[in-house]
């Protein structure tokens, strides 16, 4: 993970919800911070070294030399070293392989991306001598502004003493750069920042290279071996924590980050703060992350990376502070002050506060990054916009932004990030009612997560696909997928994921008619969600418990659950899900006998769903409106709604919504005297409900069929059917259907007596 949050990439498969801070905007009239001029250090990027013999078994020496030399030059803090991750990104984007020397045009580009004043590069050769391998390391120091070669040096050393070779190279380069020698304390800190043996150094350097290339499984394996070779080296634990974090193992990532923190006593202050920030981030301790990043930026106010880390961390605590930090970064000397990442983080800081400013900042970031060929920054910025607009509801704009993020992620060869965007796209298509396209995206995301070893991401997409199969009526297939997701969530220790998947099992059980087991399952999910204080997950589960209470006919309990879910969703800023809960409350009001109030609330919800392009929710609200109009005796208005909504209803692939619309449409036809059409619709609905084993819908359809028989004059048969339905519904726990069956039977008896 990026230690203080910058460039953390996309959310881990779930839609990212940006919290709205109480003090999130810079208030008018607040005094602006006094800008103190920053005296920048010279920035140096170690680009790597060419393997002259080109023997694959010796390729590891380039990242190992680069890591060691970077550490040597960073000692004392006189030089600002470009991080290995930024160097790796720049080399991909140029593109650039290990070279002996660079042309002036390439040097000019490196001055902007990754922002290096000087670059170190060269080559190495292994030479046999007296039964041992001797390494000749040729180093070149080039100035990116003038395009000049400042120094060239050839250093020779034994293969078994790479640390001494790197030390000699560091001393030589310091002299060429005119940097004073470092103190013994700084020398010891630099040595402590390296593994204790060459094998551990090799594995650590290779593991970090894999991390920067998004090969998290490969990184994890190499870093675990590096720890075996040197268990007390803190930075191997820190790097392994990052690899575990990216593959969804949050608990294990936290454990490794804690080990790094416990072992960092001999590291420099800079390295200790980086380790501290990473550990606090695994604990989701935003305030402590900000504190560590603040200390880093105060120590090195010319560091764009540390400023960005701080600004990103401050988004989670106080956004006005984040915006101030970003303003300070714009006062850094060029080219740092015009870096696209400043605009990218600013876009994130404005989300949910001022969408216009968020879009403006995102556009600047995308334009700058596109000009530099930085697919990573383009992908991440589009990812922020995708999450912003997707959080407000499915729309063509959100789909486009998620698609652009996906394309840029693939161009950056970030398969993990691309899989996360596929998951988000699949969720948007699901909200829009395109279940076929949604399933395709979920399955592609699962395959990509499996490819990169992200078990946490795979669990998310499995769970989401399972939920979509429930909507499609494939309850058996859905259960298999949800069960798989629970196993994956448990493997990575993700309790939120476990809670949400168990909640999905509750939905499935409710649809299949097992209300008692559904209620128990929801309670299990609720307990898991409460363990971690996850309001969003608790809201999902509480909504499900409300649905079960309605089915049972316990309307008071249902209202209590729905109102709690609504409160939680509003607190979390989940506008779309809050509207869905408001629709459930409106349906409940109708069952409580407040049809007029229900009608007004349903119309309001439908208007919002239509505006947000939530087609399935719009159909659900229309079906509810038709049923409400029937209860009010407004048959003509119900018929108009039926006709006006037929086209929209025909587009949904959600089997449950289709059945609900057909049954209510049949009742509308029946109320308006068209018994033939009503019969066709109800018979078709009954076949579908039985085929998909949707017991609740089957009972509702039986109730409507009894109403049809009553209208057709088959009162005796209708009475018998209603008696049987009441008994069946009570046995299965469907108290509301049982009450309605009794009511309809009594009304039929009264009509018979009056006749």
HELIX and SHEET records of a PDB file:
HELIX    1   1 UNK A   56  UNK A   58  5                                   3    
HELIX    2   2 UNK A   60  UNK A   74  1                                  15    
HELIX    3   3 UNK A   75  UNK A   77  5                                   3    
HELIX    4   4 UNK A   84  UNK A   94  1                                  11    
HELIX    5   5 UNK A  104  UNK A  112  1                                   9    
HELIX    6   6 UNK A  162  UNK A  177  1                                  16    
HELIX    7   7 UNK A  184  UNK A  192  1                                   9    
HELIX    8   8 UNK A  198  UNK A  212  1                                  15    
HELIX    9   9 UNK A  216  UNK A  229  1                                  14    
HELIX   10  10 UNK A  234  UNK A  246  1                                  13    
HELIX   11  11 UNK A  250  UNK A  262  1                                  13    
HELIX   12  12 UNK A  264  UNK A  266  5                                   3    
HELIX   13  13 UNK A  269  UNK A  282  1                                  14    
HELIX   14  14 UNK A  286  UNK A  299  1                                  14    
HELIX   15  15 UNK A  304  UNK A  314  1                                  11    
HELIX   16  16 UNK A  319  UNK A  329  1                                  11    
HELIX   17  17 UNK A  336  UNK A  338  5                                   3    
HELIX   18  18 UNK A  340  UNK A  350  1                                  11    
HELIX   19  19 UNK A  355  UNK A  372  1                                  18    
HELIX   20  20 UNK A  375  UNK A  391  1                                  17    
HELIX   21  21 UNK A  396  UNK A  411  1                                  16    
HELIX   22  22 UNK A  415  UNK A  431  1                                  17    
HELIX   23  23 UNK A  435  UNK A  452  1                                  18    
HELIX   24  24 UNK A  455  UNK A  471  1                                  17    
HELIX   25  25 UNK A  475  UNK A  492  1                                  18    
HELIX   26  26 UNK A  495  UNK A  511  1                                  17    
HELIX   27  27 UNK A  515  UNK A  531  1                                  17    
HELIX   28  28 UNK A  535  UNK A  552  1                                  18    
HELIX   29  29 UNK A  555  UNK A  571  1                                  17    
HELIX   30  30 UNK A  575  UNK A  591  1                                  17    
HELIX   31  31 UNK A  595  UNK A  611  1                                  17    
HELIX   32  32 UNK A  615  UNK A  631  1                                  17    
HELIX   33  33 UNK A  635  UNK A  651  1                                  17    
HELIX   34  34 UNK A  655  UNK A  671  1                                  17    
HELIX   35  35 UNK A  675  UNK A  691  1                                  17    
HELIX   36  36 UNK A  695  UNK A  711  1                                  17    
HELIX   37  37 UNK A  715  UNK A  732  1                                  18    
HELIX   38  38 UNK A  735  UNK A  754  1                                  20    
SHEET    1   A 5 UNK A  80  UNK A  81  0                                        
SHEET    2   A 5 UNK A  43  UNK A  51  1                                        
SHEET    3   A 5 UNK A 118  UNK A 129  1                                        
SHEET    4   A 5 UNK A 132  UNK A 143 -1                                        
SHEET    5   A 5 UNK A 149  UNK A 158 -1                                        
END                                                                             
